[in-house]
Structure formats: C-alpha cells, structure tokens
Amino acid sequence: MASQHATPFTNMRFRVEIDGMEETRAVEVILPHAHREIGPGGRRQATQFDTLTLRRGLTRSGEWYDWWSEVQATARGAERAVRVVLLDERGTDAISWTLRGALPIGYAVSSLNALGHEPVVESLELRVNGFEASFGKAPKKGRKRA
C-alpha cells in the first residue's frame, strides 16, 4: 500500500489568490523557474526568476486588466503577493507557493473565431522577485528562500 506522501498529486485541483482581488478563477498556472547567476570567481551574484503566467476564462471582471493597465500608466508598479495552492483529493490545501513582488508585464486575450465554440481566455504574465514553497505546514523561521 502506497504511503500518503508517495502518491503524486494531479494538476487540476488548485486555486490562485492575489492580494487585493476577490477571486481569480484561474484555469492554468505556469510557475516560474529559478536560476542562479554565477559571477566572477564562481560567486553567486543573484537569483533570477522566469515569469509566472496565469490564465482564466474571460468574464466581465476587469481586475487582471486593471492591474496590468495601472502598472503601464505609472512609473511605479503595484506589486502584489500571489499564492498558488495545490489541493489534495479531498480539496484540502496540500502545497502552496507564495510569489513575492508580482508585477504584470504582459496581458493578452485569446483570438476570437466566429466558427468556433471555445472559451475566450485571458492571460496575465507576471514578473516575480522570489517565491517560497510550503509543503502542508508553515515555513520554518530562518529557512532559505528561493
């Protein structure tokens, strides 16, 4: 019998929380990869992160567009925290990723097609300054962050 910790999760049960937004209803999340930049002498200079991409069916809610538009209109960005929570088979929080300093750098809407019957999809691409993973428990103090 497989241990509860050895059973892999499915990728379809999750929720996304964005500071200051009611509900995101995201249908797809592409988490960023972290990679370390190595400087002269083999010293680590900085950690850079790929972008976080969120997708959802387009509704009358303009929250994602408004956030992106606000950042485009001002020199200072409205950074927010984004939390992605993976749920287990019972719908309980299992693993979460908290992405710090998220700032929209791209916004797109899928193509429209009068012959199709697909949902219109809204995409938001976010730059992040870092992330922290929590595997079913609160992170320990002093733990290194990615």
N, C-alpha and C positions, 0 to 999 in steps of 0.2 A: 504494500500500500504506500503510495507516494506521500511524502511529508507535505504539509500545507505550505511550507517555504520553498518547496521544489516545483510546485505547479506553476507554470507560466501564466501570466495574465493575458487576456485578449485586449486588443487595441481599440475596441469600440465603446468602452464604458469609461467616460471621463467627463469632467466639467472644467470650465475655464472661468476664473474670477479676475476681473480687472478693477483696480481701485477706482471708486467713483462711478462705476457703471452698475446698473440694475442687474442685467443678465446678458451673457454673451451668446448663448446658444451655438457655440462653435461646433462644427461638424468635422473639422480636421485641424490638427495641430502638428506643425513640424518644429520640433525642439531644436535649439541651436547646438552646434558642436563647439567645444572649446579647444583652442590650440595655443600652445605656448610659443612665444617668440624668444629665440635664443640670441643673445648679443655676443659681442667680442669676448673671447676667453671662456666661452661656454656658460656665461652668466645669464640667468633668466631675466629678461627685461620686463615683459608684460604678458598678460594673458589676453588674447583677443577672442571674441565670440562671433560665430555666424549669426544670422538673423533668426528671429522667431517668426514663423508665419502662422496666422490664424485664418480659417475660412469658415463661413457660415452662409446659410440661405439668406438672400436679401429680403428684408422686411421694411416696414415703414419707419423703423428705428434708424435714426441717423447718428447714433453715438460714435460708431467707428469713424465715419466720415468726418464728423465734427471734430473729433480728437486730431485726426490727420490734418484737417484744414486749419485748426488752431496753431499747430506746430509750423505749418507752411507760412502762416501770416505773421508770425512773431519770430524775433531772433532767439528768444528763449523758449525752450521746449517745456511742455507739461509732462515731465516724466512721471510714470506710474509703476507700481508693482503689479506683476501679473503672476497668478498662481494657477498651475495646471495640476489637477488632481486625478489620478488614476483610481478607478473604483474596482473593488473585487466583485466576485459573482453575486454577492448579497447586496451590492450597492453601497458598501461601506468604504470610506476613504482608506486606501492602501498605501500609495506612494504619492508624494507631491513634489513639485518643482516650483520654487519661488524665484522668479526672474526679476532682478532689480534694475531700476533705471530704464524701463522700457519706454521707447520713444518711436512713434510712427515715422517710417522713412518711405513707405510705399502704400498705395491704396489702389485697388483695381476691382472692376466688376466684370464678370464673365460676359462673353458675347451673347447677343440676342439672335434668335433664329425663329422666324415665323413658322417653319416647318417642324420644329422640334417641340418637345414637351418636358424639357429638363428644367430643374430649378435654376434661377439666376443666383450665382454665387458671388459673394463679396469677400475680398481678401485684404488682410492688413498685414504688412511686413513691418516688424519692429526691431530696432537696434536695442541690444541689452548690454548692461555693464557687468553682469555676473549672474550666477544662479546658485541655488542651494537645493539639494535633494533631501527629502525626509522619508525614510522607509518605515512608515507606520508609527513613528514616535517623534517627539520633539528633538531637534538637533541639540547635541551636547555643546555646552559652552566651551570655547577655545578650539572647536573643531575647525579645520581649514576649510575654506570655501573655494569653490571653483572660480 
